[in-house]
Amino acid sequence: MTDLIAYLKTERGRKAGIGVFLAGLSALFTFSGYEMIRSPSESIFLDYFTAQDKAYALSLVPLVMFFFIYLYGRALSAWGSMRAMSVSMSFAILSFFAFYLLLKYSPNKPLAFLVFVFKESYVVILSEQYWSYINSVLKDDEGRLFNGPVAGLGALGSLIGGWFVSRYVSYFKTDLYILFSGLCLLPALWLFRAAYRDTGEPEPGEDEAAGKKGHLHLSILKENRTVLLIALMIFTTQVVATLFDINFTGYVKDSMGDKDLRTAFLGDFWMKVNIVSFSMQFLLTPLILKHFRIKAIQVAIPLIHIATSLYIIAAPGLFSASLAFLLFKSMDYSIFRASKEILYIPFSYDTRYRAKQVADAFTYRFSKGTTSVFLSLTNLVSKVSIAVFPIFTLLFSGIWTFLAFNIREKGPAEAGPDV
């Protein structure tokens, strides 16, 4: 933290720091709002569906994601990154207001399904837009200083939102939090636009301007080995996450039958996740990024999940499932994300803004969807004990370790195609 404070006293540090800090404050509101829809939407979903039905909902998320990412790519080509971001956030705000009114006056099963799917989709796309901006403003050494604290502001927002849900759900009731989610995005939009105005809008090179190489520029995944490995790694991580998630949800469903009680428990759980993540962002992540190579960090993370998977196998139950899922999400939001984003800094505009949405956001949810389709088609969730799933996380954590070991860090001079 002292290194960050010292850097902020320089002219370059102030210029980069103000914009990134404003983006971080914007993320604080965005992720606070996400916490206000995360637990309520799951609780509403479980009012109409079983925990096993969650797999069917997750299987549709990649289709919705790809549609939204394509629209974002077209907006990026037509209007640039700041206006494309503004349209994305405005659409989310209007969607939340509409969901709240429909839930209030005409609650039904399809609507509960739709709210859950939208919740899974919108936040990942918005999250990657923050990192696209940050990766375009910062240099490699600046990313090692700023990424942890900036991500920590997002974690702080999640912490506040989770606390608000768990503390006041009995007063406001579950459905009203959908409206609160939309309201949180209003200051988030204003602050993000202020960040762009402060630093200026990142501009693509002439060869990538106005989407010349495609609104998604998918060829980057073939040309750039690092981005492809990141995509494969994220796919593998989310297989592990999905299995942990279904395992955790199953124990929550079996233990609690009341909707508001579930909402309070889930809000409290995500608050704990965000406390750990927030602590990691400000205390551990800056030190780790300063003293360790990105590859070493990326390899170490799946080894930890191998250990937690073994713990669930040895002592199955709500506590072990909660602990493993908590550690996964805490590191996913902090050390994993902050270190991974540094890999994008040397690359081109389309890599940071277009290919990143596919490699990170789409792959993130596509992995969950693919895993869910497999579970749905095989009916594996209902055929076997949920405590069996951590056995599979051992395999996929091993694959994850292999992929992370093969990632190569690049400097600015090497920012061309990675083949």
Secondary structure, DSSP 8 states (H G I E B T S, - for coil): -HHHHHHHTSHHHHHHHHHHHHHHHHHHHHHHHHHHHHHHHHHHHHHHS-TTTHHHHHHHHHHHHHHHHHHHHHHHHHH-HHHHHHHHHHHHHHHHHHHHHHHHH---HHHHHHHHHHHHHHHHHHHHHHHHHHHHH--HHHHHHHHHHHHHHHHHHHHHHHHHHHHHHHHH-TTHHHHHHHHHHHHHHHHHHHHHHHH------TTTGGGTT-SS-TTHHHH-HHHHHHHHHHHHHHHHHHHHHHHHHHHHHHH---HHHHHHHHHHHHHHHHHHHHHIIIIIHHHHHHHS-HHHHHHHHHHHHHHHHHHHHHS-SHHHHHHHHHHHHHHIIIIIHHHHHHTTTTS-HHIIIIIHIIIIIIHHHHHHHHHHHHHHHHTHHHHS-GGGHHHHHHHHHHHHHHHHHT-----GGG-S---
